[in-house]
Amino acid sequence: MINMYVSILWLFFLWIISYAIITVVKFSIKKKLPKDRKVYLNKLFKWISKKISSKEKIIDYDKLYHKILLEMWYEWTFWDILKKEPNEIWNINKVWELHKLRNKLVHDFDLLEDTFLKRKEEEYFRELYFILK
């Protein structure tokens, strides 16, 4: 009788360990874009980078970044995806900062200096370049 309880406990223990290992592996693997989607998204990236206005570029880069994460099977809004801290994002704090700037540009009437916007646009460019390579 004791052997049966020990066996059941052993199986339960193995089940919990295997579930934990599967969960860790599932969330630690980086998701990749299919090659054809990557080519398309790179074309969008180049098209956006040719725009003149830094404000437009930041807004469109933000949309593109969200689209890339959606293509990697993440769901919901960009904000919700960033809260999950995806492994594909190299510098999550920088992306948060840039996304908040995008929200400010879209929703507020604050006038920001062109030099500041140009610098932030270049930061967004680097972040997108990293995730698309």
C-alpha positions as CSV (number, residue, x, y, z in Angstrom):
1,M,0.0,0.0,0.0
2,I,2.8,2.4,0.9
3,N,4.5,1.5,-2.5
4,M,1.4,2.7,-4.3
5,Y,1.4,6.1,-2.5
6,V,5.1,6.5,-3.2
7,S,4.6,5.7,-6.8
8,I,1.7,8.1,-7.1
9,L,3.7,10.9,-5.4
10,W,6.7,10.1,-7.7
11,L,4.5,10.4,-10.8
12,F,3.0,13.6,-9.5
13,F,6.5,15.0,-8.9
14,L,7.7,14.0,-12.4
15,W,4.6,15.6,-13.9
16,I,5.2,18.9,-12.1
17,I,8.9,18.9,-13.1
18,S,8.1,18.2,-16.7
19,Y,5.4,20.9,-16.8
20,A,7.9,23.4,-15.4
21,I,10.6,22.5,-17.9
22,I,8.1,22.8,-20.8
23,T,6.9,26.2,-19.6
24,V,10.5,27.6,-19.2
25,V,11.5,26.3,-22.7
26,K,8.3,27.7,-24.3
27,F,8.8,31.2,-22.9
28,S,12.6,31.3,-23.4
29,I,12.6,30.5,-27.1
30,K,12.7,33.5,-29.4
31,K,10.0,33.6,-32.0
32,K,11.1,34.1,-35.6
33,L,9.4,35.7,-38.6
34,P,8.8,33.7,-41.8
35,K,11.2,34.8,-44.5
36,D,8.5,36.2,-46.8
37,R,7.0,38.3,-44.0
38,K,10.5,39.5,-43.0
39,V,11.1,40.7,-46.6
40,Y,7.8,42.5,-46.6
41,L,8.4,44.1,-43.2
42,N,11.9,45.2,-44.3
43,K,10.3,46.9,-47.3
44,L,7.9,48.8,-45.0
45,F,10.8,49.7,-42.8
46,K,12.8,51.2,-45.7
47,W,9.7,53.0,-47.0
48,I,9.1,54.6,-43.6
49,S,12.8,55.6,-43.2
50,K,12.5,57.7,-46.4
51,K,9.9,60.0,-44.9
52,I,11.0,63.5,-44.1
53,S,9.1,64.2,-40.8
54,S,10.6,62.7,-37.7
55,K,7.2,62.8,-36.0
56,E,5.7,60.7,-38.8
57,K,8.6,58.3,-38.7
58,I,8.3,57.7,-35.0
59,I,4.5,57.1,-35.3
60,D,5.0,54.7,-38.2
61,Y,8.0,53.0,-36.6
62,D,5.8,52.3,-33.6
63,K,3.1,50.8,-35.8
64,L,5.6,48.7,-37.6
65,Y,7.2,47.4,-34.4
66,H,3.7,46.4,-33.2
67,K,3.0,44.7,-36.5
68,I,6.3,42.8,-36.3
69,L,5.3,41.5,-32.8
70,L,1.9,40.5,-34.0
71,E,3.5,38.6,-36.9
72,M,5.5,36.7,-34.2
73,W,2.2,35.5,-32.7
74,Y,1.9,38.0,-29.9
75,E,-1.6,39.3,-29.3
76,W,-3.4,42.5,-28.2
77,T,-2.2,46.1,-28.1
78,F,1.4,47.1,-28.3
79,W,1.2,48.1,-24.6
80,D,0.0,44.6,-23.6
81,I,2.7,42.9,-25.6
82,L,5.4,45.1,-24.0
83,K,4.1,44.2,-20.5
84,K,4.8,40.5,-21.4
85,E,8.5,41.5,-22.0
86,P,9.0,39.5,-25.2
87,N,12.4,37.8,-25.6
88,E,12.8,39.3,-29.1
89,I,13.1,42.8,-27.8
90,W,16.7,43.6,-27.0
91,N,16.2,46.8,-24.9
92,I,12.7,46.7,-23.5
93,N,13.1,50.0,-21.6
94,K,14.1,51.8,-24.7
95,V,11.1,50.5,-26.6
96,W,8.8,51.5,-23.7
97,E,10.3,55.0,-23.8
98,L,9.8,55.3,-27.6
99,H,6.3,53.9,-27.4
100,K,5.4,56.5,-24.7
101,L,6.9,59.2,-26.9
102,R,4.7,58.0,-29.8
103,N,1.6,58.3,-27.5
104,K,2.6,61.8,-26.5
105,L,3.0,62.8,-30.2
106,V,-0.4,61.4,-31.1
107,H,-2.4,62.5,-28.1
108,D,-0.8,65.8,-26.8
109,F,-0.2,69.2,-28.3
110,D,3.2,69.6,-26.8
111,L,5.7,70.9,-29.3
112,L,8.9,69.0,-29.2
113,E,12.2,70.2,-30.7
114,D,13.1,68.8,-34.0
115,T,16.6,67.8,-32.8
116,F,15.0,65.8,-30.0
117,L,12.6,64.1,-32.4
118,K,15.4,63.4,-34.8
119,R,17.4,61.7,-32.1
120,K,14.4,59.6,-31.0
121,E,13.6,58.6,-34.5
122,E,17.2,57.3,-34.9
123,E,16.8,55.3,-31.7
124,Y,13.6,53.8,-33.0
125,F,15.4,53.0,-36.3
126,R,18.1,51.1,-34.4
127,E,15.5,49.1,-32.4
128,L,13.6,48.1,-35.5
129,Y,16.8,47.3,-37.4
130,F,17.8,45.0,-34.5
131,I,14.5,43.1,-34.5
132,L,14.4,42.7,-38.3
133,K,17.9,41.4,-38.8
